[in-house]
Each structure stands twice: as C-alpha cells, then as structure tokens.
C-alpha cells in the first residue's frame, strides 16, 4: 500500500501534529481494513500526475458506510482544501451526488499532492481508494447502475409475484416471503449506499442504524417463511 498510517486512539490530533509526526508508518495493506475500532485513523497518500493530457481526476472511496471522513489536500505544505464527507452528513452536502464518497483532484502534469484522511467510524474501517479519470469513472458507473437496476428489478418482480399469490390464495407463508424480500431489498440498498441517496438522504443517523434493523427484520421474515 502506498499510504502511511497513524492511529490516534484519543482522537485528539489535528492535521499539523500529524504532518509533523514521526509515528506515520507504512500501512502494509493493499486495501486498509481494520475491522471495528474506536480509534481515529489518519492516512497519508502522495499522488503524482504523469499524464500531461489529464489534469482533472476523481478519487473514489468504494466503501460507502464510513461515518466521518475528512480529506485535507496539501501541496508544498499548504492546505489547499478540506473536504468533509461520510454518512453522518446529509446527502445534499456531498460535492458530487453519488452513493460513494467522491473527491475532485486538480493536479497538473508533473505536480504532486499530499492527501491526509482523518477517518472515524462506527462501521468497519475500510478504505478502498480508487483514482479515476472522469470519463473512466462515469463509464464504469453507467454499467454498474444497469447491473444494480437488473438485480433490484428481479427482486421486485419476486416481491410482486408472491404478493399476488398471497392475495389470490390467502396463504400466510407467501406474505412472510414478501416481508423477507422487501427487507432484503432495503438492506442491500443500505449496504451499497443507495438507500442513503434515494430513501433517507436527510436522516444520516437513521442510515447508520438501518443496516442492523433491516438485517433483523429480514431474518424474522425468512424464519417465519
């Protein structure tokens, strides 16, 4: 992994202390993944642009369940920008409306940026960061949206089909199956960030609670079935 890591157990460090700290160490993981932790973690990455034709980049965090992520963009020791993101902020405050957190990087060819990320979350701490050109990102996202649409379409068809059977036959087992499929759909949307984008964009605290709630409801439905 090209990033450096500093664990801040008390959550008391600021950016100047981290930049000057000798405690930053190579994280040693291709994708930083620390499970559930109460500590704040700082990550430092240095990015350079070797493509003279491309000065605008997108940095995507593919794990959408992070609570509080603060990105500091630094060049030559000067903080150019601070970006706050994560599911504890209303969706409308995101710079780019997308289920994952996206960060815009303006980087001329031959220049470097230092990126410092302060991460604190009650979910599993994962940081799968992927750099994209805008064209490559939107091409991938376009195909991904089609795949997700097909997946949810199949689940909704199953839900409606079993609901119609219940209305016709009045057998309660079909209603339990409808309960299970409905909760499973919402659970999957919550896990991939689409529920926060489309269902409860202004209720971030509920979004952090929804996953265990709908997991339990889905299990109740399938056990009843």
N, C-alpha and C positions, 0 to 999 in steps of 0.2 A: 504494500500500500504506500502511496506517495505522501500520505498525510502524517502529521505529527499529532500526538495526543497528550493532553494534560487532564487528570482527574481532579476536580475541585469538590471535595466531599462536603464542604460547608456552603458552597455556592456563593462565596464572598469575593471572588476575584473579579476584577474588571479587565478590560482589554489592555491598558498599559502594563499591568502586572503580568499578564500572560505573554505579551510581546517581549518583555524583558526577562522572563523566567527561564531558568536553566533546567526546569523539570519537564519541558516538552520532549517527548520521546517518540520514536517511530512506532506507529500503532501495530505494525506487523500483521495486518489482516487485509485481504483483498477488499472485503466489504466490512467495515466496522460493525460489530454486533456484540452488544454487551448484556443482552437479556434485560431483565427488570433490575433497575438500580435507582437508589435515592440520590446519587451523586450528580452534580453538574459536570458535563464533559466539554472540554474545549478541543477543537480540531483546527490544525493549521495546514493549509494547502498552498502551494505556489503553482500558478498556472502561467504558461507562456504561449504565445501565438506564433506559430511558424508558417502560417498560411497568409501570404500577402494579399490574397483576394477576399479574405473574410475577416472583418473586424467586429462583427456582432455575433455573440454566442448566447446560448441558453444553458444554464446548469440546472438539472432536474434532480430532486430528491425523490426517488421512486417509492419510498415508504411514506404513505400519506398520514400515518397515525401519530406523528410526533406532536407533542403538546406545545413546546416553546422553543423555537429555533431563531437565533439572532445571527445574521451574517454581517460581518464587517469586511468591506472591501478596502484594502490598503495598498497604496502604491508609494514606494520610496519613503516609507514610514509615516505617510499622511493618510488619514482615514478619509476616503472619498465618499463612502456611503454606508449607512447602517440600514439593514432590512430586517424587520421583524415578521415572522411567519409562524405557522403551526395551527393546530386545530383548536387552540384556545382563543383565537381571534375570529371575529365574524368573517365569513367567506368574502364579503364585499370589500374587505380591507386588503385582499391579495392584489398584488400589482398585475398579475396575469390570472384570469379566471380559468383555473384548471384544477382538477381533483388532486393532483400532486403539487408540491411547492416548486415553483419555477423562479429562477433568478436570472436577470439580464446582465450580461457582462459585455462592456465595450472595451475591446482590447486591440489596439493597433498591432500590426505585424512587428515582431521583434521586441515587443514590450512584455513585461511580467506584472502579475498582480499577486498579492498575498491575500488569501482568504482565511478569515478566522470565523469559526462557527461555534457559538455557545449553545449547547443542547441540554435541555432538562425536560424530562417526560415521565409520565406515569405508565406509559405503554413500554413495550420492549424497545430498547435503544438500538436502532439500526440506521445506518447512514449510507445507502446505496446511491452515490452521486454519479450522474452521467452527464458529460458535456455534449451538447448538440449544436449543429448549425440550425437556424430556424427552419430551413427547408426540410432537413432530415427529420427534425422533431415532428413537424406537422404531418409529414408523410407517414411516419410511424403511428402517430396518434390517430390519424384518419383510419388506418387499417385496424387499429385496436378498438376504436369505437364501433366499427362494424361487427367485430367479433363479440364484443360485450352485448351489443344490441341483439345479435342472434341468440346468445346464451340466455339473456333475460326474456326474449321472445318465446323460447322453448318453455321456460319455467312458467311464464304467464299463461301459455296455452294449456299446460298441465293443470294449473290452478283453475282456469275457467272450465275446462273439460270435467274435472272432478266436482266442481260446484254444480254444474248442470246435472250430473249423475245424482248428486245428493238431492237436488230439487225434484228430480223425477222419481227416485226410489226411496227417499227419506231414510237412508241407512246412515247412521251417525258416523261410521268409520270413514266415509268419504269427506265428511265435514272436518274430521280430525286431520285428514290428509291435506285439505285446503288450508287449515291452520298451520300445519308444518311448512308447506310450500311458501305461503305468504311470509312467514317469519324468516325462512331461509333466504328469500329474495332480498328482504330488507337487511339481513345480516351481511350478505355478500356485498351489497351496496355500501354498507358502513365500513367494511374491511378495505374496499378499494377507493374510498373517498368520495364516491358518487352520491351517497346519502347526504353528506355534508354540503355538497354542491347543489343538490336539487331538492332535498326533503327538509332539512333544517339548517339552512345557511346562517341564520341569526341566533342559533341556540348551541353555541360551542360546548358548553358544559354538558348538555344532554347528549351531544355527539360522543363525548368521552365515556358516557355511561351506557350508551345504546348497545354496544357490542356484547357485553355480558348479559344484558337484559334480553336481547333477541336470541342469544345462544340458548339461554334457559327456556325461553318460550318455544323455540324450535324443538328442543329436546322433549319438552312436555307434549308437543303435538305429535312427534313421531312415536313416543312411548304409548300415548293414547291410541294411536292408529294400530 
